[in-house]
Amino acid sequence: MVDRTRLGRQFGWLWAAYAVSAYGSGLGFGALPLIAVLVLHAGPAEVSALSAVGPAMGALIAVPLAPWVEFRRKRPVMITMDLTRFAAMATIPVAYAFGLLGFVQLLVISVVVAAAKIAFNAASGAYLKALVRPEDLLVANARFESTNWSSIAVGPPLGGAAIGLFGPVTTVVADALSYLFSALGITAIRGREEPPQPSGKNPVRAGAVLDGWRHIMGDAGLRALYLNQMLVGGLIMATEPLLAVLLLRQLGFPPWQYGLAFAAPCVGGLIGSRLARRVVARHGRQWVFRTVGTLRAVWLIGLAFVRPGVVGLVTVIAVELAIIINMSLYTPVLATYRLERTPKHLVARTLTAWSIGQQASIAVFTALGGLLADVTGPRTALTVAGLLILATPLLLPRHGQTSQHEPEPSRSHS
């Protein structure tokens, strides 16, 4: 058993801040597109822009932020990004109350929140590496992962109920306040944080923004994992709007069943994240990357065979559950390896590069999936995504690329 106190009180505050923010975001999941539809009567093109263009533009803005995050104390950066997101989201209920809410405002907020999220995650990853002992990184990342999935399981259903009872901006208020409470939690972390020590004579040179990508592409293991993750994440996320059209419009699923189909499988995130440490100890990290990384990809094709009624609902839940169990086991192992393989002075830029690539991939595949669905239908687009993702295990690291410094897997049953 892992000593639950060994990560320390400072990590406890960091974890609590993350949990508050995650549950707030869970409550506000999909809030901006929902407000665009319910309040502004936006059409499909505008809703798609909020879902794809906003985060993509936010990723571009995050590129020059990377060196700024790298060479500053990470706690102030995290607090600043939380307060930025709070201020941006808080403008929505204010504008709504005065009848001034517009689509351009929602789009700008989407961009600001996406950029601030990337900068926050880069700073928190760098801070986590300095805060937690190397042997505890996997445990810490698994706790973040389990919190993330539990917030997705609980948040959207409660958020939908809150919107029905109290109005369309209710969950936005909760999301905004969660960023404020997250900032307060990070402020409560005690202990002096040493300022970063830049390497080189001019670390904030023009090319510093690209150092994260240089590091990733120069490391065989990270490069393979990065390319694989972009494709897998992009293809999986691209199926969400396609599945919404298929279930709600073509197959006639009621909204509560649609919500259940996405909320119930998130329980798998608690299972996978709790298994991560034991599976690595027993089988090794390379086995997780190859085997679990492959298992993430084989289930998506099942969504193309969804039918009406209870059988269709069970099919969606089973496919999503299988994907999420494997994703939640794989992700903390990947996050830990990424931190271990990245020098301290490159962590923020590497994590920023990773997030930007992921966001860009999701935006591109979501747009392409939507275009294909318009021409051929959502079921065909789901089939294409399911077939393409079957090729992604070919990009996973080969034997030996990620085995450096890896502990030998345990053969005991203790």
C-alpha positions as a printed NumPy array, in Angstrom:
array([[  0.   ,   0.   ,   0.   ],
       [  1.086,   3.559,  -0.721],
       [  1.433,   5.89 ,   2.229],
       [ -1.228,   8.489,   1.494],
       [  0.571,  11.147,   3.521],
       [  3.985,  10.842,   1.913],
       [  3.247,  13.263,  -0.91 ],
       [  3.035,  16.029,   1.665],
       [  0.728,  18.885,   2.566],
       [  1.954,  21.092,  -0.278],
       [  0.907,  18.484,  -2.814],
       [ -2.394,  18.205,  -0.94 ],
       [ -3.109,  21.888,  -1.573],
       [ -2.101,  21.551,  -5.228],
       [ -4.361,  18.529,  -5.621],
       [ -7.247,  20.294,  -3.864],
       [ -6.863,  23.316,  -6.146],
       [ -6.885,  21.015,  -9.174],
       [ -9.964,  19.182,  -7.878],
       [-11.947,  22.38 ,  -7.328],
       [-11.107,  23.603, -10.812],
       [-11.826,  20.209, -12.385],
       [-15.249,  19.879, -10.765],
       [-16.098,  23.448, -11.717],
       [-15.139,  22.71 , -15.313],
       [-17.163,  19.501, -15.124],
       [-20.236,  21.455, -14.091],
       [-19.576,  23.918, -16.896],
       [-18.762,  21.273, -19.501],
       [-20.029,  22.471, -22.885],
       [-21.432,  25.647, -21.327],
       [-20.279,  28.055, -24.043],
       [-21.833,  26.153, -26.983],
       [-24.973,  25.618, -24.897],
       [-25.288,  29.344, -24.177],
       [-24.653,  30.1  , -27.84 ],
       [-27.564,  27.852, -28.799],
       [-30.03 ,  28.667, -26.006],
       [-29.351,  32.379, -25.537],
       [-27.903,  33.619, -28.833],
       [-29.68 ,  31.09 , -31.111],
       [-26.393,  30.369, -32.874],
       [-26.267,  28.035, -35.841],
       [-24.062,  24.97 , -36.397],
       [-21.205,  26.969, -37.952],
       [-20.97 ,  29.302, -34.963],
       [-21.162,  26.445, -32.458],
       [-18.421,  24.606, -34.359],
       [-16.273,  27.749, -34.23 ],
       [-16.596,  27.862, -30.445],
       [-15.619,  24.193, -30.188],
       [-12.701,  24.252, -32.638],
       [-11.534,  27.725, -33.629],
       [-11.492,  29.125, -30.08 ],
       [ -9.185,  26.45 , -28.624],
       [ -7.03 ,  26.468, -31.765],
       [ -6.487,  30.23 , -31.501],
       [ -5.814,  29.821, -27.79 ],
       [ -3.101,  27.3  , -28.625],
       [ -1.447,  29.803, -30.962],
       [ -1.461,  32.474, -28.273],
       [  0.098,  29.992, -25.847],
       [  3.171,  29.54 , -28.079],
       [  4.953,  32.791, -27.052],
       [  3.79 ,  32.297, -23.448],
       [  5.944,  29.187, -23.057],
       [  9.291,  30.922, -22.32 ],
       [  7.502,  33.399, -20.056],
       [  6.131,  30.485, -18.009],
       [  9.461,  28.634, -18.068],
       [ 11.575,  31.345, -16.482],
       [  9.228,  32.442, -13.71 ],
       [  8.163,  30.989, -10.395],
       [  5.358,  28.591, -11.167],
       [  2.937,  29.342,  -8.326],
       [  2.43 ,  33.001,  -9.361],
       [  1.94 ,  31.866, -12.959],
       [ -0.735,  29.348, -11.918],
       [ -2.505,  31.943,  -9.783],
       [ -2.407,  34.466, -12.635],
       [ -3.847,  31.968, -15.106],
       [ -6.612,  30.993, -12.668],
       [ -7.529,  34.64 , -12.08 ],
       [ -7.455,  35.282, -15.821],
       [ -9.92 ,  32.458, -16.419],
       [-12.095,  33.648, -13.527],
       [-12.228,  37.183, -14.917],
       [-12.987,  35.986, -18.453],
       [-15.774,  33.607, -17.429],
       [-17.267,  36.122, -14.971],
       [-18.006,  38.528, -17.834],
       [-20.635,  36.121, -19.187],
       [-23.228,  36.355, -16.373],
       [-22.615,  40.108, -16.117],
       [-23.221,  40.645, -19.85 ],
       [-26.204,  38.266, -19.748],
       [-27.782,  40.18 , -16.864],
       [-27.571,  43.448, -18.824],
       [-28.66 ,  41.918, -22.12 ],
       [-25.28 ,  42.571, -23.754],
       [-24.039,  39.015, -24.32 ],
       [-22.817,  38.376, -27.866],
       [-21.191,  35.632, -29.891],
       [-17.904,  37.512, -30.342],
       [-17.593,  37.752, -26.564],
       [-18.035,  33.986, -26.226],
       [-15.437,  33.369, -28.922],
       [-12.888,  35.69 , -27.244],
       [-13.514,  34.01 , -23.883],
       [-13.009,  30.602, -25.5  ],
       [ -9.617,  31.752, -26.835],
       [ -8.506,  33.31 , -23.527],
       [ -9.543,  30.287, -21.453],
       [ -7.805,  27.862, -23.841],
       [ -4.528,  29.828, -23.76 ],
       [ -4.642,  30.233, -19.978],
       [ -5.336,  26.512, -19.536],
       [ -2.251,  25.56 , -21.542],
       [ -0.046,  27.989, -19.597],
       [ -1.501,  26.786, -16.278],
       [ -0.928,  23.123, -17.12 ],
       [  2.663,  23.825, -18.185],
       [  3.381,  25.669, -14.938],
       [  1.67 ,  23.049, -12.768],
       [  3.561,  20.201, -14.447],
       [  6.883,  21.946, -13.858],
       [  5.904,  22.713, -10.268],
       [  4.83 ,  19.115,  -9.674],
       [  8.237,  17.838, -10.813],
       [  9.932,  20.138,  -8.281],
       [  7.431,  19.392,  -5.507],
       [  7.195,  15.59 ,  -5.621],
       [  9.964,  13.017,  -5.341],
       [ 10.667,  11.178,  -8.635],
       [  9.451,   7.86 ,  -7.23 ],
       [  6.096,   9.462,  -6.315],
       [  5.379,  11.145,  -9.647],
       [  3.26 ,   8.263, -10.956],
       [  1.138,   8.24 ,  -7.79 ],
       [  0.625,  12.01 ,  -8.046],
       [ -0.289,  11.887, -11.729],
       [ -2.695,   8.997, -11.115],
       [ -4.481,  11.081,  -8.468],
       [ -4.895,  13.947, -10.902],
       [ -6.189,  11.53 , -13.524],
       [ -8.766,   9.955, -11.204],
       [ -9.951,  13.412, -10.13 ],
       [-10.333,  14.461, -13.738],
       [-12.511,  11.488, -14.663],
       [-14.65 ,  11.676, -11.525],
       [-15.35 ,  15.349, -12.285],
       [-16.467,  14.43 , -15.814],
       [-18.709,  11.668, -14.439],
       [-20.419,  13.901, -11.873],
       [-20.198,  17.404, -13.337],
       [-22.152,  17.36 , -16.628],
       [-25.302,  15.658, -15.222],
       [-25.383,  18.062, -12.264],
       [-24.652,  20.958, -14.59 ],
       [-27.527,  19.994, -16.862],
       [-29.888,  19.822, -13.883],
       [-28.659,  23.201, -12.609],
       [-29.245,  24.825, -16.008],
       [-32.778,  23.419, -16.064],
       [-33.525,  24.787, -12.599],
       [-31.645,  28.082, -12.484],
       [-30.978,  29.195, -16.053],
       [-28.34 ,  28.942, -18.801],
       [-25.469,  30.849, -17.118],
       [-25.611,  28.968, -13.81 ],
       [-22.806,  26.557, -14.612],
       [-20.656,  29.38 , -15.987],
       [-20.845,  31.075, -12.577],
       [-19.795,  27.802, -10.902],
       [-16.928,  27.343, -13.369],
       [-15.7  ,  30.913, -12.837],
       [-15.791,  30.575,  -9.051],
       [-13.878,  27.286,  -9.26 ],
       [-10.923,  29.135, -10.814],
       [-11.03 ,  31.688,  -8.004],
       [-11.024,  28.947,  -5.353],
       [ -8.236,  27.146,  -7.208],
       [ -6.134,  30.321,  -7.042],
       [ -6.801,  30.562,  -3.296],
       [ -5.748,  26.924,  -2.848],
       [ -2.47 ,  27.509,  -4.671],
       [ -1.897,  30.626,  -2.566],
       [ -2.186,  28.438,   0.541],
       [  0.836,  26.347,  -0.507],
       [  3.659,  27.239,   1.858],
       [  7.383,  27.117,   1.318],
       [  9.718,  29.206,  -0.741],
       [  9.817,  28.45 ,  -4.444],
       [ 13.25 ,  28.951,  -5.889],
       [ 13.372,  31.059,  -9.062],
       [ 14.236,  29.086, -12.211],
       [ 17.874,  29.06 , -13.211],
       [ 18.027,  29.673, -16.979],
       [ 20.519,  27.663, -18.98 ],
       [ 22.56 ,  29.558, -21.537],
       [ 23.385,  33.222, -21.836],
       [ 20.129,  34.275, -23.487],
       [ 17.362,  31.789, -22.614],
       [ 14.555,  34.103, -23.778],
       [ 15.86 ,  34.244, -27.357],
       [ 13.533,  34.262, -30.344],
       [ 13.859,  30.504, -30.854],
       [ 13.095,  29.656, -27.222],
       [  9.434,  29.088, -28.043],
       [ 10.439,  26.121, -30.201],
       [ 12.685,  24.447, -27.63 ],
       [  9.839,  22.278, -26.366],
       [  9.257,  20.798, -29.808],
       [ 13.007,  20.387, -30.351],
       [ 13.25 ,  18.371, -27.153],
       [ 10.255,  16.184, -28.022],
       [ 11.337,  15.496, -31.581],
       [ 14.939,  14.866, -30.515],
       [ 13.968,  12.116, -28.064],
       [ 12.948,   8.893, -29.841],
       [ 10.573,   7.763, -27.09 ],
       [  8.893,  11.144, -26.596],
       [  8.604,  11.693, -30.343],
       [  6.772,   8.412, -30.885],
       [  4.474,   8.994, -27.924],
       [  3.75 ,  12.578, -29.009],
       [  2.762,  11.669, -32.556],
       [  0.696,   8.739, -31.351],
       [ -1.061,  10.864, -28.723],
       [ -1.947,  13.6  , -31.212],
       [ -3.601,  11.115, -33.551],
       [ -5.371,   9.071, -30.877],
       [ -6.619,  12.105, -28.961],
       [ -7.663,  13.945, -32.105],
       [ -9.595,  11.007, -33.546],
       [-11.352,  10.161, -30.271],
       [-12.397,  13.755, -29.599],
       [-13.557,  14.188, -33.201],
       [-16.197,  11.497, -32.643],
       [-18.02 ,  13.415, -29.881],
       [-19.997,  15.831, -32.09 ],
       [-20.533,  13.068, -34.654],
       [-21.965,  10.797, -31.983],
       [-24.181,  13.607, -30.685],
       [-25.761,  14.03 , -34.135],
       [-26.137,  10.271, -34.595],
       [-27.693,   9.598, -31.188],
       [-29.857,  12.673, -30.73 ],
       [-30.964,  13.469, -34.274],
       [-30.884,  10.226, -36.255],
       [-31.485,   7.529, -33.64 ],
       [-33.812,   9.573, -31.425],
       [-32.087,   9.056, -28.081],
       [-33.593,  11.29 , -25.354],
       [-31.133,  13.803, -23.836],
       [-30.939,  11.941, -20.502],
       [-29.779,   8.772, -22.263],
       [-27.231,  10.775, -24.235],
       [-25.887,  12.25 , -20.981],
       [-25.822,   8.813, -19.351],
       [-23.89 ,   7.366, -22.304],
       [-21.019,   9.775, -21.619],
       [-21.207,  10.098, -17.817],
       [-21.477,   6.434, -16.785],
       [-18.284,   5.224, -18.551],
       [-16.228,   7.851, -16.702],
       [-16.265,   5.493, -13.726],
       [-13.686,   3.596, -15.769],
       [-11.336,   6.523, -15.248],
       [-11.241,   5.771, -11.527],
       [-10.48 ,   2.114, -12.254],
       [ -7.682,   2.724, -14.749],
       [ -5.927,   5.455, -12.794],
       [ -5.916,   3.385,  -9.608],
       [ -4.403,   0.451, -11.484],
       [ -1.588,   2.459, -13.089],
       [  1.026,   2.058, -10.365],
       [  0.351,  -1.664,  -9.862],
       [  0.416,  -2.413, -13.589],
       [  3.725,  -0.576, -14.06 ],
       [  5.219,  -2.386, -11.061],
       [  4.117,  -5.755, -12.416],
       [  4.614,  -5.421, -16.186],
       [  6.829,  -2.367, -16.717],
       [  6.297,   0.927, -18.474],
       [  7.141,  -0.386, -21.939],
       [  4.321,  -2.94 , -21.654],
       [  1.873,  -0.181, -20.716],
       [  2.867,   1.935, -23.703],
       [  2.647,  -0.934, -26.182],
       [ -0.268,  -3.006, -24.836],
       [ -2.498,  -0.441, -23.143],
       [ -1.636,   2.104, -25.843],
       [ -2.933,  -0.371, -28.423],
       [ -6.049,  -1.205, -26.416],
       [ -7.025,   2.492, -26.382],
       [ -7.376,   2.342, -30.15 ],
       [ -9.243,  -0.868, -30.888],
       [-12.646,  -0.007, -29.425],
       [-13.599,   3.192, -31.261],
       [-14.834,   1.365, -34.374],
       [-17.641,  -0.039, -32.225],
       [-19.413,   3.332, -32.258],
       [-20.136,   2.876, -35.968],
       [-22.44 ,  -0.048, -35.127],
       [-24.699,   1.736, -32.622],
       [-28.402,   0.998, -33.075],
       [-31.556,   2.541, -31.559],
       [-32.882,   1.545, -28.166],
       [-31.345,  -0.053, -25.099],
       [-28.909,  -2.166, -27.116],
       [-27.495,   0.965, -28.716],
       [-27.17 ,   2.729, -25.369],
       [-25.366,  -0.27 , -23.866],
       [-23.064,  -0.401, -26.909],
       [-22.017,   3.23 , -26.496],
       [-21.45 ,   2.818, -22.747],
       [-19.406,  -0.37 , -23.239],
       [-17.204,   1.169, -25.965],
       [-16.63 ,   4.377, -24.005],
       [-15.927,   2.414, -20.806],
       [-13.268,   0.281, -22.513],
       [-11.607,   3.355, -24.033],
       [-11.63 ,   5.312, -20.77 ],
       [-10.233,   2.477, -18.627],
       [ -7.261,   2.147, -20.951],
       [ -6.808,   5.902, -21.389],
       [ -6.837,   6.566, -17.642],
       [ -4.263,   3.824, -17.043],
       [ -2.049,   5.004, -19.896],
       [ -2.19 ,   8.772, -19.29 ],
       [ -0.512,   9.024, -15.847],
       [  2.253,   6.677, -17.018],
       [  2.789,   8.888, -20.063],
       [  2.724,  12.08 , -17.944],
       [  5.282,  10.636, -15.534],
       [  7.61 ,   9.459, -18.301],
       [  7.379,  12.856, -19.999],
       [  8.453,  14.631, -16.8  ],
       [ 11.267,  12.153, -16.18 ],
       [ 12.664,  12.565, -19.685],
       [ 12.535,  16.376, -19.692],
       [ 15.273,  18.537, -18.118],
       [ 14.05 ,  20.91 , -15.441],
       [ 14.742,  24.018, -17.528],
       [ 12.59 ,  22.69 , -20.414],
       [  9.538,  21.308, -18.604],
       [  7.157,  24.234, -19.149],
       [  8.055,  24.63 , -22.824],
       [  7.801,  20.888, -23.437],
       [  4.383,  20.64 , -21.78 ],
       [  3.211,  23.709, -23.699],
       [  4.362,  22.198, -26.991],
       [  2.609,  18.96 , -26.107],
       [ -0.675,  20.715, -25.263],
       [ -0.563,  22.884, -28.373],
       [ -0.041,  19.85 , -30.589],
       [ -2.92 ,  18.076, -28.892],
       [ -5.268,  21.06 , -29.227],
       [ -4.357,  21.566, -32.881],
       [ -4.916,  17.894, -33.634],
       [ -8.341,  17.912, -31.991],
       [ -9.347,  21.035, -33.915],
       [ -8.199,  19.609, -37.262],
       [ -9.798,  16.186, -36.831],
       [-13.021,  17.69 , -35.481],
       [-13.285,  19.981, -38.498],
       [-12.476,  17.181, -40.953],
       [-14.928,  14.846, -39.235],
       [-17.657,  17.45 , -39.475],
       [-17.007,  18.01 , -43.177],
       [-17.035,  14.279, -43.884],
       [-20.258,  13.854, -41.889],
       [-21.927,  16.637, -43.896],
       [-21.116,  14.807, -47.132],
       [-21.601,  11.174, -46.112],
       [-23.385,  11.125, -42.742],
       [-22.161,  10.749, -39.13 ],
       [-22.058,   6.949, -39.181],
       [-19.655,   6.917, -42.127],
       [-17.469,   9.542, -40.437],
       [-17.423,   7.445, -37.243],
       [-16.403,   4.402, -39.296],
       [-13.524,   6.294, -40.919],
       [-12.305,   7.539, -37.522],
       [-12.533,   4.024, -36.097],
       [-10.523,   2.566, -38.975],
       [ -7.864,   5.296, -38.935],
       [ -7.226,   4.925, -35.223],
       [ -6.478,   1.218, -35.701],
       [ -3.237,   2.254, -37.424],
       [ -2.023,   4.451, -34.553],
       [ -0.315,   1.636, -32.559],
       [  2.268,   1.553, -35.362],
       [  3.56 ,   4.873, -33.975],
       [  4.001,   3.6  , -30.422],
       [  7.635,   3.351, -29.214],
       [  9.468,   0.232, -30.205],
       [ 11.141,  -1.944, -27.607],
       [ 14.066,  -0.15 , -26.009],
       [ 13.006,   3.406, -26.903],
       [ 11.414,   4.03 , -23.505],
       [ 13.174,   1.406, -21.393],
       [ 16.058,   3.642, -20.247],
       [ 15.998,   4.082, -16.46 ],
       [ 12.861,   1.988, -16.226],
       [ 12.58 ,  -0.153, -13.079],
       [ 12.342,  -3.87 , -13.589],
       [  8.73 ,  -5.106, -13.408],
       [  7.873,  -6.984, -10.247],
       [  6.98 , -10.645, -10.475],
       [  5.545, -10.877,  -6.987],
       [  1.846, -10.725,  -6.103],
       [  2.338,  -8.469,  -3.106]])
